[in-house]
Each structure stands twice: as C-alpha cells, then as structure tokens.
Amino acid sequence: MNSPTSLTVETLTGAAIVPHLPALARLRITVFREFPYLYDGDEAYEERYLRTYVEAPLAAVVIARDGAEIVGASTCLPLSAETENVTAPFRARGLDLSRFFYFGESVLLKAYRGRGIGVAFFEHREAQARRAGADYATFCAVIRAPDDPRRPPDYVPLDAFWRHRGYTHYPDFVCTMRWKEVGAAEETDHRLSFWMKSLSGAPLP
C-alpha cells in the first residue's frame, strides 16, 4: 500500500472505462465474495455486465486508485437504463423512472476501508446524478437475516453510514436478483431493498 496521498478518486464515462474493465471485473469478484453477497463471480460475465456503464448515456464508473492500482470502484446510471427486475418496484407504484439515478454498487478492498473513499464514491455519484438532472438517487442492498450463520463476527452493516449520507430505507421497495453463492451449485433468487435520497429538494416518494 502506498502513502495516503497516493489515493485518488475520479469519475470515468464512456470509452474511458473500457481499459479498466478487466481490473474492475476482478475487483467486483473479490469484494462481492465476502458477506453479505457471497457472490461466486465469473470474470467474463462481469466484463459483459460492466459494459452497460460504457454504453448507457449518462452512466459513470467512479474509480479509486492507490498509485496506478485500482482498489475500489462505484457505478451509477439513470434508473431508466436498468434492467426490468430493478425498475419493477418503481413502475409498480407509477413512479417516473427519469427522475431517479441508480447507484449500482460500490466495491473497495478491505485495506482501504475507513479512509473516506466510500464518502467520495457517494459524492462523485451524486454529482453525476445532478449533472443528469435527476431528482433522486437510489440503490438497493441484499436482505440477510440478522442470525445468518455465515455472518462474520466482525461484520458491521452499512445502514448507519447510508443514513448519515442522507439516505432513507424503503423496506417495502424490493427487487429480485439472481446470482450463484459461494459453495452453491446454481444461481438462486435474492431479495434486495432500496434506499433513496432527494437531490433536488423534491419530497421523497
């Protein structure tokens, strides 16, 4: 690890993301293998998935580097560009998707946590959302039982961090995603609930 002054965070869009796709794919697989996602990822699939952020208008990837090494990344795009399973709870309530900007995920290597990078990820993504004219930022997080036996003793949920950043939990806004967990033979459904923040002063839905 280099000195703290070597840490940089920047927002990339479009073709500028492409050279970093392999490193971003490996990073996602590494971090999402941890609890609570327990994701058994595939590098080829990850690179295909990440191309969404290359191709979708107004999408961005925020990258954290330690010198030249990518140690963290965070994604965002208009909610209207997301897949049907993600937009379903919004459409079911008749909400205008164009008013929402979706934060896909944040991944950061353990050695770099607690150093302000997570805050920077939110600041950069919220800035991108405002540039896109969105009224709201939203993201979802996997739902795990508090007594899940796979939960590490030192695991700390991010709920308090998200609330401190101004986000409100909407436990009744739930979507479903499929992935293969570590040790599983095949993909299974997972439920995720949404968090939201007003960026424009508009009342939350």
Stockholm file with secondary structure:
# STOCKHOLM 1.0

chainA/1-205         MNSPTSLTVETLTGAAIVPHLPALARLRITVFREFPYLYDGDEAYEERYLRTYVEAPLAAVVIARDGAEIVGASTCLPLSAETENVTAPFRARGLDLSRFFYFGESVLLKAYRGRGIGVAFFEHREAQARRAGADYATFCAVIRAPDDPRRPPDYVPLDAFWRHRGYTHYPDFVCTMRWKEVGAAEETDHRLSFWMKSLSGAPLP
#=GR chainA/1-205 SS CCCGGGEEEEEECGGGGGGGHHHHHHHHHHHHTSTTTCBCCCHHHHHHHHHHHHHSTTCEEEEEEETTEEEEEEEEEEGGGSCHHHHHHHHHTTCCGGGEEEEEEEEECGGGTTSSHHHHHHHHHHHHHHHTTCSEEEEEEECCCTTCTTSCTTCCCSHHHHHHTTCEEEEEEEEEEEECBTTCSSCEEEEEEEEEEESSSCCCC
#=GC SS_cons         CCCGGGEEEEEECGGGGGGGHHHHHHHHHHHHTSTTTCBCCCHHHHHHHHHHHHHSTTCEEEEEEETTEEEEEEEEEEGGGSCHHHHHHHHHTTCCGGGEEEEEEEEECGGGTTSSHHHHHHHHHHHHHHHTTCSEEEEEEECCCTTCTTSCTTCCCSHHHHHHTTCEEEEEEEEEEEECBTTCSSCEEEEEEEEEEESSSCCCC
//
